Amino acid sequence: MRWYPTPSYLLKRRVIIDALRQTPARSFLEVGCGAGDLLHSLARLGYRGIGIDISPDAVEAARELHLGENVKVMRIDVAELQEKFDAVIASEVIEHIEDDVAFLSLLKERITDNGWLLLTVPAHQKKWGSNDDFCGHLRRYGRDELTEKLVLTGFSNIQVWSYGVPIYNLMKPLYDRAISARIEKSSFQGERTRKSGGMWMLTRLSGLFSLLFNDITMYPFYLFQRLFFTSNIGNGFFAIAKKI
């Protein structure tokens, strides 16, 4: 499984990490950890936790990162876990789940009292594109819809931020066109996937992307996107909510 972070992913990762650092959480569970980039970042920051994914390729890729003794990777479904964590992170996950409210309740069971849930989801159904079809999305979310579902599940202190402006707004059409082009060439015809969070096509560009897009070059955009957190114009929503 070859993967490298895109600019839009880096913006999302920064929002998750900055929000988590504002909480007292020290242990975490990442549901749908993918290739493990966020796990690697959290391990470097001194957090302890577990990343889980149902994809054997994703778990293998994450384990190759040598995350240290405090962060483990498991191929397991969240319903099989018994342990509780200060924070549960589910980035680009619930849009794949048919009964997302029931899934949010399942995530809540894995959070300690006064712990936190952190989510990212694709925003705005009107922005549906080829990448949504290919990634197996069932929906894109509105701010009110996401908030209502978190309230329904019993969370409080809910904040929903629109992230990624303007980079994600510019990148999404490129993702959609890239997917459409590959489908037209028939190599992916009829296939659906849950891969997300980074770039898994055009892997020959991975070195160039790493050189051009990293925490140093992206720092101004990390700051700039904060100006639009309360807006409704980003292509992704980040949500943080407290279990009481």
Backbone hydrogen bonds in HBPLUS format (Angstrom, degrees):
<---DONOR---> <-ACCEPTOR-->    atom                        ^
c    i                          cat <-CA-CA->   ^        H-A-AA   ^      H-
h    n   atom  resd res      DA  || num        DHA   H-A  angle D-A-AA Bond
n    s   type  num  typ     dist DA aas  dist angle  dist       angle   num
A0004-TYR N   A0199-MET O   3.24 MM 195  5.49 141.4  2.40 137.1 148.0     1
A0199-MET N   A0004-TYR O   2.86 MM 195  5.49 177.2  1.86 164.4 163.5     2
A0010-LEU N   A0006-THR O   3.02 MM   4  6.33 158.6  2.07 154.5 160.2     3
A0011-LEU N   A0007-PRO O   3.07 MM   4  6.38 153.2  2.14 150.3 156.8     4
A0012-LYS N   A0008-SER O   3.12 MM   4  6.36 155.3  2.18 143.2 149.7     5
A0013-ARG N   A0009-TYR O   2.80 MM   4  6.08 164.5  1.83 159.9 164.1     6
A0014-ARG N   A0010-LEU O   3.03 MM   4  6.17 157.1  2.08 143.7 149.4     7
A0015-VAL N   A0011-LEU O   3.18 MM   4  6.46 154.7  2.25 143.8 149.8     8
A0016-ILE N   A0012-LYS O   3.07 MM   4  6.38 164.4  2.10 156.9 160.4     9
A0017-ILE N   A0013-ARG O   2.97 MM   4  6.19 172.8  1.98 157.3 159.0    10
A0018-ASP N   A0014-ARG O   2.91 MM   4  5.96 167.5  1.92 151.1 155.3    11
A0019-ALA N   A0015-VAL O   3.02 MM   4  6.07 161.1  2.06 147.7 152.8    12
A0020-LEU N   A0016-ILE O   2.93 MM   4  6.10 161.5  1.96 151.8 157.4    13
A0021-ARG N   A0017-ILE O   2.97 MM   4  6.12 155.4  2.03 150.7 156.8    14
A0022-GLN N   A0019-ALA O   3.07 MM   3  5.26 147.4  2.18 101.9 111.9    15
A0023-THR N   A0020-LEU O   3.05 MM   3  5.44 163.2  2.08 112.9 117.9    16
A0048-ARG N   A0026-ARG O   3.17 MM  22  6.50 169.8  2.18 163.9 167.0    17
A0087-ALA N   A0027-SER O   3.11 MM  60  6.42 131.1  2.36 137.6 151.6    18
A0028-PHE N   A0048-ARG O   2.99 MM  20  6.48 140.2  2.15 142.2 153.5    19
A0050-ILE N   A0028-PHE O   3.08 MM  22  6.55 147.4  2.19 145.1 152.7    20
A0029-LEU N   A0087-ALA O   2.92 MM  58  6.44 139.2  2.09 147.8 160.7    21
A0089-ILE N   A0029-LEU O   2.76 MM  60  6.12 165.9  1.78 163.0 167.3    22
A0030-GLU N   A0050-ILE O   2.86 MM  20  6.34 161.5  1.89 155.7 162.0    23
A0052-ILE N   A0030-GLU O   2.92 MM  22  6.27 166.0  1.94 175.6 175.0    24
A0031-VAL N   A0089-ILE O   2.80 MM  58  6.13 160.4  1.84 171.5 178.3    25
A0032-GLY N   A0052-ILE O   2.81 MM  20  5.74 138.4  1.98 142.7 156.3    26
A0033-CYS N   A0052-ILE O   2.99 MM  19  5.69 159.5  2.04 136.8 143.5    27
A0036-GLY N   A0033-CYS O   3.11 MM   3  5.47 155.0  2.18 138.6 137.9    28
A0040-HIS N   A0036-GLY O   2.98 MM   4  6.21 156.1  2.03 152.3 158.2    29
A0041-SER N   A0037-ASP O   3.07 MM   4  6.43 155.4  2.13 148.9 155.1    30
A0042-LEU N   A0038-LEU O   2.92 MM   4  6.17 163.2  1.95 155.2 159.4    31
A0043-ALA N   A0039-LEU O   2.84 MM   4  6.02 154.4  1.90 151.2 158.6    32
A0044-ARG N   A0040-HIS O   3.10 MM   4  6.30 156.3  2.16 145.0 150.6    33
A0045-LEU N   A0041-SER O   3.16 MM   4  6.43 133.4  2.39 136.9 149.2    34
A0045-LEU N   A0042-LEU O   3.13 MM   3  5.00 129.2  2.40  91.2 104.9    35
A0047-TYR N   A0042-LEU O   3.06 MM   5  5.51 157.7  2.11 159.3 152.8    36
A0046-GLY N   A0043-ALA O   3.10 MM   3  5.23 160.9  2.14 105.7 111.4    37
A0049-GLY N   A0070-ASN O   2.84 MM  21  6.37 153.9  1.91 151.2 158.2    38
A0072-LYS N   A0049-GLY O   3.03 MM  23  6.52 155.9  2.09 147.7 152.6    39
A0051-GLY N   A0072-LYS O   2.81 MM  21  6.22 156.5  1.86 154.5 162.2    40
A0074-MET N   A0051-GLY O   2.88 MM  23  6.32 156.0  1.94 160.5 168.1    41
A0053-ASP N   A0074-MET O   3.20 MM  21  6.74 145.3  2.33 154.7 164.0    42
A0059-VAL N   A0055-SER O   3.09 MM   4  6.33 166.2  2.11 153.8 157.1    43
A0060-GLU N   A0056-PRO O   2.97 MM   4  6.08 158.8  2.01 145.0 151.0    44
A0061-ALA N   A0057-ASP O   2.98 MM   4  6.18 159.7  2.02 147.0 152.4    45
A0062-ALA N   A0058-ALA O   2.90 MM   4  6.13 159.7  1.94 153.0 158.6    46
A0063-ARG N   A0059-VAL O   2.98 MM   4  6.14 156.0  2.04 148.2 154.3    47
A0064-GLU N   A0060-GLU O   3.23 MM   4  6.44 136.6  2.43 140.1 150.5    48
A0064-GLU N   A0061-ALA O   3.25 MM   3  5.28 132.8  2.49  95.0 107.2    49
A0065-LEU N   A0062-ALA O   3.13 MM   3  5.57 163.1  2.16 111.6 116.8    50
A0066-HIS N   A0063-ARG O   3.42 MM   3  6.08 174.9  2.43 117.8 118.9    51
A0080-GLU N   A0077-ASP O   2.93 MM   3  5.56 159.5  1.97 120.0 126.5    52
A0081-LEU N   A0078-VAL O   3.17 MM   3  5.48 161.6  2.20 110.5 116.1    53
A0085-PHE N   A0110-ARG O   2.82 MM  25  6.19 150.0  1.91 144.6 150.6    54
A0112-THR N   A0085-PHE O   2.89 MM  27  5.57 160.7  1.93 140.8 141.9    55
A0116-TRP N   A0086-ASP O   2.86 MM  30  6.34 156.6  1.91 149.2 154.9    56
A0088-VAL N   A0116-TRP O   2.89 MM  28  6.41 152.2  1.97 156.1 164.9    57
A0118-LEU N   A0088-VAL O   2.86 MM  30  6.23 160.5  1.90 162.4 165.4    58
A0090-ALA N   A0118-LEU O   2.91 MM  28  6.36 160.4  1.95 164.8 171.4    59
A0120-THR N   A0090-ALA O   3.38 MM  30  6.81 148.1  2.49 135.9 133.8    60
A0092-GLU N   A0120-THR O   2.90 MM  28  5.44 160.3  1.94 129.3 134.4    61
A0096-HIS N   A0093-VAL O   2.91 MM   3  5.76 166.1  1.93 128.0 132.6    62
A0097-ILE N   A0094-ILE O   3.12 MM   3  5.15 158.5  2.17 104.4 111.1    63
A0138-LEU N   A0095-GLU O   2.80 MM  43  5.68 163.2  1.83 155.9 160.0    64
A0103-PHE N   A0099-ASP O   3.14 MM   4  6.40 152.6  2.21 145.1 153.4    65
A0104-LEU N   A0100-ASP O   2.87 MM   4  6.09 150.5  1.96 142.7 150.3    66
A0105-SER N   A0101-VAL O   3.03 MM   4  6.33 150.5  2.12 144.6 152.5    67
A0106-LEU N   A0102-ALA O   3.00 MM   4  6.32 145.3  2.13 140.3 150.0    68
A0107-LEU N   A0103-PHE O   2.93 MM   4  6.28 154.5  2.00 150.4 156.9    69
A0108-LYS N   A0104-LEU O   2.92 MM   4  6.15 151.8  2.00 143.7 151.9    70
A0109-GLU N   A0105-SER O   3.16 MM   4  6.46 141.6  2.32 141.0 149.5    71
A0110-ARG N   A0107-LEU O   2.99 MM   3  5.39 148.4  2.09 109.4 118.9    72
A0111-ILE N   A0108-LYS O   3.10 MM   3  5.31 165.4  2.12 113.3 115.7    73
A0115-GLY N   A0112-THR O   2.87 MM   3  5.06 139.4  2.04 138.0 133.4    74
A0114-ASN N   A0243-LYS O   2.69 MM 129  5.03 131.7  1.92 136.6 151.1    75
A0243-LYS N   A0115-GLY O   2.86 MM 128  5.43 167.9  1.88 151.7 154.4    76
A0117-LEU N   A0241-ALA O   2.83 MM 124  5.27 162.3  1.86 157.3 162.6    77
A0241-ALA N   A0117-LEU O   2.97 MM 124  5.27 152.9  2.05 147.6 155.3    78
A0119-LEU N   A0239-ALA O   2.83 MM 120  5.08 163.4  1.86 151.4 156.1    79
A0239-ALA N   A0119-LEU O   2.88 MM 120  5.08 160.6  1.92 140.0 144.2    80
A0121-VAL N   A0237-PHE O   2.93 MM 116  5.42 152.7  2.01 152.1 160.1    81
A0237-PHE N   A0121-VAL O   2.95 MM 116  5.42 164.0  1.98 155.8 161.1    82
A0141-TYR N   A0122-PRO O   2.87 MM  19  6.21 169.0  1.88 152.3 148.5    83
A0123-ALA N   A0235-ASN O   2.93 MM 112  5.00 167.9  1.94 128.0 124.2    84
A0124-HIS N   A0141-TYR O   2.76 MM  17  5.32 158.4  1.80 132.8 132.6    85
A0127-LYS N   A0124-HIS O   2.92 MM   3  5.53 160.8  1.95 117.3 123.8    86
A0128-TRP N   A0125-GLN O   3.07 MM   3  5.53 153.6  2.14 121.5 121.5    87
A0132-ASP N   A0129-GLY O   3.04 MM   3  5.45 129.5  2.31 107.4 119.8    88
A0133-ASP N   A0129-GLY O   3.34 MM   4  6.80 157.3  2.39 150.6 156.3    89
A0134-PHE N   A0130-SER O   2.95 MM   4  6.20 168.8  1.96 155.7 158.7    90
A0135-CYS N   A0131-ASN O   2.88 MM   4  5.90 154.1  1.94 143.7 150.7    91
A0137-HIS N   A0132-ASP O   3.02 MM   5  5.20 158.9  2.06 158.2 156.9    92
A0136-GLY N   A0133-ASP O   3.23 MM   3  5.41 155.5  2.29 103.3 110.7    93
A0193-THR N   A0134-PHE O   2.78 MM  59  6.15 161.2  1.81 160.0 166.7    94
A0146-LEU N   A0142-GLY O   3.04 MM   4  6.23 167.2  2.06 155.9 158.5    95
A0147-THR N   A0143-ARG O   3.01 MM   4  6.22 163.9  2.04 151.3 156.2    96
A0148-GLU N   A0144-ASP O   2.85 MM   4  5.99 164.2  1.87 152.5 157.1    97
A0149-LYS N   A0145-GLU O   3.04 MM   4  6.24 154.7  2.10 148.7 154.9    98
A0150-LEU N   A0146-LEU O   3.11 MM   4  6.35 150.0  2.20 146.4 154.1    99
A0151-VAL N   A0147-THR O   2.94 MM   4  6.22 155.8  2.00 152.7 159.8   100
A0152-LEU N   A0148-GLU O   2.85 MM   4  6.02 159.8  1.89 146.2 152.3   101
A0153-THR N   A0149-LYS O   3.07 MM   4  6.16 140.4  2.23 133.2 142.8   102
A0155-PHE N   A0150-LEU O   3.03 MM   5  5.56 166.3  2.04 157.8 153.9   103
A0154-GLY N   A0151-VAL O   2.93 MM   3  5.11 147.7  2.04 103.6 114.1   104
A0156-SER N   A0242-LYS O   2.93 MM  86  5.18 162.8  1.96 147.0 152.8   105
A0242-LYS N   A0156-SER O   2.79 MM  86  5.18 172.6  1.80 153.3 153.1   106
A0159-GLN N   A0240-ILE O   2.95 MM  81  5.46 157.1  2.00 157.7 165.0   107
A0240-ILE N   A0159-GLN O   2.97 MM  81  5.46 154.2  2.04 151.8 160.0   108
A0161-TRP N   A0238-PHE O   2.70 MM  77  5.11 162.9  1.73 156.9 162.1   109
A0238-PHE N   A0161-TRP O   2.78 MM  77  5.11 161.5  1.82 151.7 158.3   110
A0162-SER N   A0229-PHE O   2.79 MM  67  4.61 161.9  1.82 125.6 130.0   111
A0163-TYR N   A0236-GLY O   3.04 MM  73  5.68 155.0  2.10 142.0 149.5   112
A0168-TYR N   A0164-GLY O   2.77 MM   4  4.90 156.3  1.83 145.8 149.3   113
A0170-LEU N   A0166-PRO O   3.09 MM   4  6.40 145.6  2.21 150.3 159.9   114
A0170-LEU N   A0167-ILE O   3.04 MM   3  5.20 123.2  2.38  98.3 112.6   115
A0171-MET N   A0167-ILE O   2.86 MM   4  6.10 148.5  1.96 150.6 160.7   116
A0172-LYS N   A0168-TYR O   3.01 MM   4  5.93 162.7  2.04 153.1 154.4   117
A0174-LEU N   A0171-MET O   2.89 MM   3  5.20 121.7  2.24 107.1 123.0   118
A0175-TYR N   A0171-MET O   2.97 MM   4  6.37 152.3  2.05 154.8 163.8   119
A0176-ASP N   A0172-LYS O   2.96 MM   4  6.25 166.5  1.98 160.7 163.4   120
A0177-ARG N   A0173-PRO O   2.95 MM   4  6.13 158.6  2.00 144.9 150.5   121
A0178-ALA N   A0174-LEU O   2.90 MM   4  6.05 156.1  1.96 147.0 153.9   122
A0179-ILE N   A0175-TYR O   2.94 MM   4  6.20 160.4  1.97 154.6 159.4   123
A0180-SER N   A0176-ASP O   2.97 MM   4  6.17 166.5  1.99 148.6 152.7   124
A0181-ALA N   A0177-ARG O   2.91 MM   4  6.07 157.6  1.96 147.6 153.5   125
A0182-ARG N   A0178-ALA O   3.06 MM   4  6.30 157.3  2.11 145.8 151.5   126
A0183-ILE N   A0179-ILE O   2.90 MM   4  6.16 159.5  1.95 157.1 163.2   127
A0184-GLU N   A0180-SER O   2.93 MM   4  6.11 157.5  1.98 148.2 154.3   128
A0185-LYS N   A0181-ALA O   3.17 MM   4  6.42 137.0  2.36 137.4 148.1   129
A0185-LYS N   A0182-ARG O   3.16 MM   3  5.11 128.0  2.44  91.9 105.5   130
A0186-SER N   A0183-ILE O   2.78 MM   3  4.87 153.5  1.85 105.7 114.0   131
A0189-GLN N   A0186-SER O   3.36 MM   3  4.81 164.2  2.39  94.1  98.8   132
A0191-GLU N   A0188-PHE O   3.01 MM   3  5.47 166.6  2.03 137.6 138.8   133
A0205-LEU N   A0202-LEU O   2.91 MM   3  5.82 168.7  1.92 127.8 131.5   134
A0206-SER N   A0203-THR O   3.10 MM   3  5.24 167.9  2.12 112.5 114.2   135
A0209-PHE N   A0205-LEU O   2.91 MM   4  6.12 163.4  1.93 162.4 167.6   136
A0210-SER N   A0206-SER O   2.98 MM   4  6.15 160.4  2.02 149.5 154.5   137
A0211-LEU N   A0207-GLY O   3.09 MM   4  6.28 146.6  2.21 141.1 149.8   138
A0212-LEU N   A0208-LEU O   2.94 MM   4  6.15 157.5  1.99 151.7 157.7   139
A0213-PHE N   A0209-PHE O   2.74 MM   4  5.55 159.2  1.78 153.3 158.7   140
A0218-MET N   A0214-ASN O   2.86 MM   4  5.79 153.1  1.93 159.2 167.5   141
A0219-TYR N   A0216-ILE O   3.39 MM   3  5.40 155.2  2.45  99.8 106.8   142
A0221-PHE N   A0218-MET O   2.87 MM   3  5.31 122.7  2.20 112.2 127.6   143
A0222-TYR N   A0218-MET O   2.95 MM   4  6.28 143.6  2.08 151.3 162.2   144
A0222-TYR N   A0219-TYR O   3.05 MM   3  4.95 122.2  2.40  95.3 110.6   145
A0223-LEU N   A0219-TYR O   3.17 MM   4  6.52 154.9  2.23 154.8 159.7   146
A0224-PHE N   A0220-PRO O   2.89 MM   4  6.09 158.1  1.94 143.3 150.4   147
A0225-GLN N   A0221-PHE O   3.00 MM   4  5.98 162.2  2.03 146.7 149.1   148
A0226-ARG N   A0223-LEU O   3.19 MM   3  5.63 141.9  2.34 107.3 117.3   149
A0227-LEU N   A0224-PHE O   3.08 MM   3  5.76 151.9  2.16 118.0 124.7   150
A0228-PHE N   A0225-GLN O   3.02 MM   3  5.55 159.1  2.07 114.3 120.9   151
A0229-PHE N   A0226-ARG O   3.32 MM   3  5.24 174.7  2.32 106.7 108.1   152
A0231-SER N   A0228-PHE O   2.94 MM   3  5.01 155.6  2.00 107.2 115.1   153
